[in-house]
Amino acid sequence: MSYENLLSVLSAHGQEQLIKYWPELSEKEREQLSSEILKLDFAEVNEIFRRANETSKVILEKSDSDLKPIPQTHYESVPNLNSEKIEEYENTGLKEISEGRVGVLLLAGGQATRLGFGHPKGMYDVGLPSHKTLFQIQAERIVRIQQMATEKYGKEGKITWYIMTSEHTMAPTAEFFRNHSFFGLNEEDIIFFKQGTFPCYDFDGKVILDQKYHINTAPDGNGGLYRALKAEGVLEDIAKRGVKHLHAHSVDNILIKVADPVFIGYCSSKNADCAAKVVRKSFPNEAVGVVCRVNGHYKVVEYSELTTEASERREPDGRLTFSAGNICNHYFSSEFLTKICNYESKLKLHLAKKKIPYVDSNGVRQKPSEPNGIKIEKFIFDVFEFAENFICLEVARDVEFSALKNADTVKKDCPSTAREDLLRLHRKYIRQAGGIIEDDVDVEISPLLSYGGENIEDLVKDEVFTISPFHLKSYQETSSNGLNGNH
């Protein structure tokens, strides 16, 4: 497209700065920039910026009187349930898995920047005895839970694994899975798809150039899931396969119970269309969003949006009133997802002030030391308010949640804490099955052997574990690094 035509398109929306360097560009660079500009609807681009600013103002206007905790009728806690009820939910979930009605939505678009890794976060090895990556651990949990469902109901249902990547993580993620033979899963049961992007803006709403010929964009957040499900044909695949229940979670929780049959069974039993797993907040000002009701609608309120009074408020039994910590671990019925995806353009937009590389007035690319612009994203939990039957399931943090976000230097939510949290849980499983193990002995239990502490009694009962590190494996796994599970 000619300069004049581009100028006409951009000027109508106040974004003509994007072709400021046109005279300096090569023919190839002009083609690239022209192509990027024509892919954008600038009326929508400006509207997105306006809406994101509007959302941030509305959030700040929320008052304590608008907030209510989740009613007990919509809330259950796994640590407080008796074994019969847990088994009932689990059996319901395993039945759905055996019928092929369960899918997993993995949010795997992160580039592990804070980890200093430079690859998709799912490829990270936290240093377990097995050196398994997050992707492998989660894949093997799917293998095991499929096996458990088959053993229980005699029918081999497949869990479909839908993996949402970003533009940057798509190719390396798919290649990683291919190179590892899909970790024992069937290739046709793993669907990779890409989330979208939003342009980056300066504080006045002008779109920022990353290079003279390239617009700066960023992934549209985990709430980009809904647009991507529709745009990438995933909704059609879900319908075609007859998947009814979707378990969605982020890739960075090393303790995630993938396709958790208790969660699936709980949601199925209650006919929920949308649900969240939560952990109890450790202390009032813990930096975690809380699931609650705002003016009658279910939402996640970020910790920074809670007043001190609200965050410290307690129930008569001493429990924090707003204690349901959000851990990005959700359930959706396929019907609800279809409904949401049809009006996802109405979802809230959130803005964050960031340090965004830009081209300065001399045409030189700069990396700012202070926030100089705005990235906009959607949050996966902003659909809660549209649910007709939203419920919560509280789970034990030491069993189901340990996030990997930072480098070890931060000493929180880092490789060391993720590794130790998993090994601590595995020591707990060994003790529950009758084994004897000290706190300084590291034993990793393969997900192929045990999904949640089951199936290990014959291997560990009355055994004293002294070798560290040690990898307790299933019989079908081959020995590696001199570690085996035959003890």
Salt bridges, closest charged atoms under 4 A:
GLU24 OE1 - LYS212 NZ 2.64
GLU36 OE2 - HIS214 ND1 2.71
GLU44 OE2 - ARG227 NH2 3.59
GLU47 OE2 - ARG50 NH2 2.77
GLU76 OE2 - LYS270 NZ 3.29
GLU88 OE1 - LYS85 NZ 3.38
GLU96 OE1 - ARG101 NE 2.81
GLU96 OE1 - HIS245 NE2 2.82
GLU99 OE2 - LYS95 NZ 3.38
GLU99 OE1 - LYS155 NZ 2.78
ASP125 OD2 - HIS131 ND1 2.84
GLU140 OE1 - LYS132 NZ 2.65
GLU156 OE2 - LYS158 NZ 3.31
ASP189 OD1 - ARG241 NH1 3.31
ASP210 OD1 - ARG365 NH2 2.70
ASP237 OD1 - LYS240 NZ 3.83
ASP237 OD2 - ARG241 NE 2.53
ASP252 OD2 - LYS121 NZ 3.27
ASP252 OD2 - LYS405 NZ 2.87
ASP260 OD2 - LYS277 NZ 2.66
GLU286 OE2 - ARG397 NH1 2.79
GLU305 OE1 - LYS62 NZ 3.25
GLU309 OE1 - ARG313 NH2 2.91
ASP317 OD2 - ARG319 NE 3.75
GLU344 OE2 - ARG227 NE 3.03
GLU344 OE1 - LYS378 NZ 2.60
ASP382 OD2 - HIS350 NE2 2.45
GLU385 OE2 - LYS348 NZ 2.74
GLU388 OE2 - LYS339 NZ 3.47
GLU394 OE2 - ARG280 NE 3.56
ASP398 OD2 - LYS428 NZ 3.07
GLU400 OE1 - LYS277 NZ 2.47
ASP413 OD2 - LYS412 NZ 3.29
GLU420 OE2 - ARG427 NH2 2.50
ASP421 OD1 - ARG424 NH1 2.79
ASP439 OD1 - ARG431 NH2 2.73
ASP442 OD1 - ARG427 NH1 3.00
GLU454 OE2 - ARG144 NE 3.02
GLU463 OE1 - HIS487 NE2 3.63
GLU477 OE2 - LYS132 NZ 3.19
